[in-house]
């Protein structure tokens, strides 16, 4: 197998494709491993979603176990080919665990099962991260030591990107869980309840807004530490979303402190970041509030987003849990269209009205001045589960780990 063919395998993408030929299988005493490899190739190429994620993972882990067993009795150039296939297999399985987690978060958002489903998504993240860590440690690291330096660097870079993505997704999951709780306070028993939001409701929203903002700032810092744009998960659109959300949440906190001038500046800054993510037509309402009745303009904004939301899930194919071409992660776009745009429009109207009629404070519009008011971030560190190769069963197995619950996340609040 030529080195250039192998290196192309580790280019950025949603799945790592297997090289067409694999040295080391031709003399294998059993044809089963060849069949396993072919099944994995088909699973990775399955863009139509005939196989669910867990079925793909089962195929991949079975093949990885067979490869580890075969590598014990292999030597020479065959080891390099088999080792490359092993890494591809483990990384694909890890990536599919992340896909399951994102899918679970998306289904959990805005439902009564949000907390328990979020815990489930965290378990899948731990499994996936654990596989990446297993790939970096012995015996896998000993096996891959025979690879070329260029290929080892490419593999290491790919794994480090994926580890960063797992940390980011875990933190995003906590943010989305927080938004789901915030949303439930506003929507209550009907979707248009936000249109009749009262001062007491804003006080309720601001109660935890500072804590939520700290979480989002931590998420932003995690993404900022990664200098190269991953594209799939950590990208410019995601950064714009996080910045917008931080300013929105902190505007609630400032409003509760009777700092209306700062609140208006922060919600305007939030909307300016939203303009990088959504069509101008979705935000025009925020500029027309003074010319039309509040309920009419907000209802119009709600209806536009309601129509749009009906097509969100049907338009996502099985590969779109991770975004492409610097697009916003679908999970985040769901929260944007379902809740945050409407909330930003309403908050701006309320802040401006309160400031013009009661507070009379100067608007703070300089972004650097507003950022000086940011609190210290809060972030959690995702711990991967432990994986081992059982020689007797010739299979990869996850060692029992502490259940992933909301309580674990709350430890760092």
Secondary structure by P-SEA (a helix, b strand, c coil): ccaaaaaaaaccccccccccccccccccccaaaaaaaaaaaaaaacccccccaaaaaaaaaaaaaaaaaaaaacccaaaaaaaaaaaaaaaaaaaaaaaaaaaaaaaaccccaaaaaaaaaaaaaaaaaaaaaaaaccaaaaaaccccaaaaaaaaaaaaaaaaaaaaaaaaaaaaaaaaaaaaaaccccccccccccaaaaaaaacaaaaaaaaaaaaaaaaaaccccccccccaaaaaaaaaaaaaaaaaaaaaacaaaaaaaaaaaaaaaaaacccccccccccccccccaaaaaaaaaaaaaaaaaaccccccccccccccccccaaaaaaaaacaaaaaaaaaaaaaaaaaccccccccccaaaaaaaccbbbbbbbbbbbbbbcccccbbbbccccccccccccccc
